[in-house]
């Protein structure tokens, strides 16, 4: 009688395990750097609306890159789509929490001065 040989297999690895960790690291680092830069540049009431615009623009860029790579035949890890969704979520949350009046006041042009007051 012949004994069936069972090969020892290593436990299955999670697909894109290292890539998803790298994507999370990129996401956290980019959000942190963007927030620090915006706090340094803009006045406090304008930071959240400006961060919302930056996060939504980053989401659009990541989604566009994922679409372009998909059409070229290269297999992109699903973490790219997850990263685009995370940027969208953070951008929408910042837009909800931010006050739009502050950004309107910040971007409003100063009215022309009249010469009657001089």
C-alpha positions as CSV (number, residue, x, y, z in Angstrom):
1,X,0.0,0.0,0.0
2,X,1.3,3.3,-1.0
3,X,1.1,6.2,1.3
4,X,0.1,9.5,-0.1
5,X,2.7,12.2,0.3
6,X,1.3,15.4,1.6
7,X,3.3,18.4,0.8
8,X,3.7,20.9,3.5
9,X,2.4,24.3,2.4
10,X,3.0,27.5,4.0
11,X,-0.1,29.4,5.1
12,X,-1.6,31.5,2.4
13,X,-0.5,35.1,2.3
14,X,-2.9,37.9,2.1
15,X,-2.9,39.4,-1.4
16,X,-1.1,42.7,-1.6
17,X,-0.2,42.5,2.0
18,X,3.0,44.6,1.8
19,X,1.5,47.0,-0.8
20,X,-1.6,47.7,1.3
21,X,0.7,48.5,4.3
22,X,2.7,50.8,2.1
23,X,-0.5,52.5,0.8
24,X,-1.7,53.1,4.3
25,X,1.7,54.6,5.2
26,X,1.6,56.8,2.2
27,X,-2.0,57.9,3.1
28,X,-1.1,58.8,6.7
29,X,2.1,60.6,5.7
30,X,0.4,62.6,3.0
31,X,-2.5,63.6,5.2
32,X,-0.1,64.6,8.0
33,X,2.2,66.6,5.7
34,X,-0.8,68.4,4.0
35,X,-2.3,69.4,7.4
36,X,0.9,70.7,8.7
37,X,1.6,72.7,5.5
38,X,-2.0,74.1,5.5
39,X,-1.8,75.1,9.1
40,X,1.5,76.9,8.5
41,X,0.2,78.7,5.4
42,X,-3.5,79.6,6.0
43,X,-5.3,81.2,8.9
44,X,-7.1,78.7,11.1
45,X,-10.7,79.1,9.9
46,X,-9.6,78.4,6.3
47,X,-7.5,75.2,7.0
48,X,-10.4,72.6,6.8
49,X,-11.9,73.9,3.6
50,X,-8.5,74.1,2.0
51,X,-7.6,70.6,3.2
52,X,-10.9,69.4,1.8
53,X,-10.0,70.7,-1.7
54,X,-6.5,69.1,-1.4
55,X,-7.8,65.7,-0.3
56,X,-10.4,65.6,-3.1
57,X,-7.8,66.6,-5.6
58,X,-5.5,63.8,-4.3
59,X,-8.4,61.3,-4.6
60,X,-9.0,62.3,-8.2
61,X,-5.3,61.9,-9.0
62,X,-5.1,58.5,-7.4
63,X,-8.3,57.3,-9.1
64,X,-7.1,58.6,-12.5
65,X,-3.8,56.8,-12.0
66,X,-5.6,53.6,-11.1
67,X,-7.8,53.9,-14.2
68,X,-4.9,54.6,-16.5
69,X,-2.9,51.6,-15.2
70,X,-6.0,49.4,-15.5
71,X,-6.4,50.3,-19.2
72,X,-2.7,49.7,-19.9
73,X,-3.1,46.1,-18.8
74,X,-1.0,46.4,-15.7
75,X,-2.6,44.9,-12.6
76,X,-2.8,47.6,-9.9
77,X,-3.4,46.4,-6.4
78,X,-6.9,47.2,-5.1
79,X,-5.3,49.3,-2.4
80,X,-5.0,52.1,-5.0
81,X,-8.8,52.3,-5.2
82,X,-9.0,52.0,-1.4
83,X,-6.6,54.9,-1.2
84,X,-8.7,57.0,-3.5
85,X,-11.7,56.3,-1.4
86,X,-9.9,57.2,1.8
87,X,-8.9,60.5,0.4
88,X,-12.5,61.1,-0.7
89,X,-13.8,60.3,2.7
90,X,-11.3,62.6,4.4
91,X,-12.0,65.4,2.0
92,X,-15.8,65.1,2.4
93,X,-15.4,65.0,6.2
94,X,-13.2,68.1,6.1
95,X,-15.8,69.9,3.9
96,X,-18.6,69.0,6.3
97,X,-16.7,70.2,9.4
98,X,-15.3,73.3,7.8
99,X,-17.1,76.6,7.5
100,X,-17.6,77.9,4.0
101,X,-18.0,81.5,5.2
102,X,-14.3,81.6,6.2
103,X,-13.1,80.7,2.7
104,X,-15.4,83.2,1.1
105,X,-14.1,86.0,3.4
106,X,-10.5,84.9,2.7
107,X,-10.8,84.8,-1.1
108,X,-13.0,88.0,-1.4
109,X,-11.2,90.8,-3.1
110,X,-10.9,94.0,-1.2
111,X,-13.4,96.6,-2.5
112,X,-11.9,99.6,-4.2
113,X,-11.2,102.4,-1.9
114,X,-13.0,105.6,-2.5
115,X,-11.1,108.9,-2.6
116,X,-13.8,110.6,-0.6
117,X,-12.2,109.3,2.7
118,X,-8.7,110.5,1.9
